[in-house]
């Protein structure tokens, strides 16, 4: 014990800071994963909503007129289709 001369306190502080850093990193990774899962779930909901809108448009036998917008409202959102012209292989959409 006589030869230590202040070895324990710096080591303890270093270990505590290392543990705090690791915990903060894990919390940040958890929040990132949670946000990613939320965005992925929202993307799947929007994709399903779009598929339902496309199916309803195809089954509805609507007359396609340029610059006409078709709206389909559902509980989870609204799907809007706008008929646009095709110029030089480029589709204009909004």
N, C-alpha and C positions, 0 to 999 in steps of 0.2 A: 504494500500500500504506500510505502514511503516513496518509491520510485515512479509512481504514476503521474504525479504533478499535473493534474487537470485533464486527464485522458477521458474520463467517464462523461463529463458534461458535453463536450463537443461531439463525442460519438453519439450520445443520446439525442442531441439536437439534430444531428445529421440524419439519424434513423427516423426521427419523428417527421422531419421535412420530407424525406423520401416516401414515407407512408402517406402523408397528406397529399403529395404530388400524385402518387399512384391512385389514391381514392378519387381525386379531382379528375384525373384522366378517365377513370372508369365511369364516373358520372357524366362526363362529356360524351363518351362513346354511347352510353345508354340513351342520352337525349337525342343524339344523332340517329340512332337506330329507331327510336320511337317516332321521330319526325319522318324518317324514310318509310316506315310502315304506314303511317297516316297518309302520306302522299301517294304511296302505291295503292292503298285502298281507295282513295279518292279517284285515282286514275282508272281503276277497274270499274268504279261506279259510273264514271263518265263514258267509258267505252261501252258498257252495257246499255246506258241510256241512248247512245248514238246508234247502237245496233237495233234497239227497239224502234227508234225513229226511222231508220232506213227500212226496216221491215214494214212498218205502217205506211210509209210513203209508197213502197212497191205494191202493197196490197190495196191501196186506196184508189188506184187508177186516176191519178191527178194528171191534168194536161200540162206538160212542161212549157212554160212561157218564159222568155228571157227576162232577167231581172225581177222575177217574181219570187217572193219569199213565202215559204210554207212553215208554219209554226205548229209544233206538237207539244202540248204541255202535259207533264206527268207530275206525280207527287215529289219526285226527287229533283226535278229540273225541267227545263224547256229545251227542245231541239229545234233549231232553225235551219232550213235549207234554202239557199238562194241559187237559182238557175243562172249560170254565167256562160258566156260563149268561150270557145276554145280558139286561141289565136296562136299560130305558129308552134303548136305543140306545148304551149304554156297555159295552164289552167289558172284563171284569176279567181281567187276565193278570199272571203273575209272571215 
